[in-house]
Amino acid sequence: MASINFPSSPTDGQVFSAGDHTWVFSSVGAGGPGAWKLESQFPTGPTGPTGPTGSAGSAGATGPTGLTGPTGPTGPTGATGLVDIEDMNVQVGLQVYR
């Protein structure tokens, strides 16, 4: 069996691999010596097939109202219409001459 040379000054959470083995360093208190914990000893197999698509989630909340945009340009002047006297409130005065 080949020898394994671990890093001499590891940091907490540091990962070290040799061959098919992986270790993670865990410190043991302030200034403690720490230890390497074997995480895996078997090679990783091939990735499995993709699973089925899940159902659709619910609709999210309505977002906030956006800012008011600028006022648009003035439109063209419309055509002159006909005057309907019946629609007008007209008072007619009569003057009688003798």
MOCORVEN-V246767 format. One record per pair of residues at least 12 apart in sequence whose ideal C-beta (glycine too) atoms are under 6 Angstrom apart, sorted by the first residue. I is the first residue (numbers start at 1). GAP is how many residues later the second one is. Records with the same first field share a line. If there is no record, write none. Layout:
I=GAP  GAP
This chain:
4=14
6=30
10=15
12=15
20=23
21=20
22=17  18
23=13  15
24=13  15
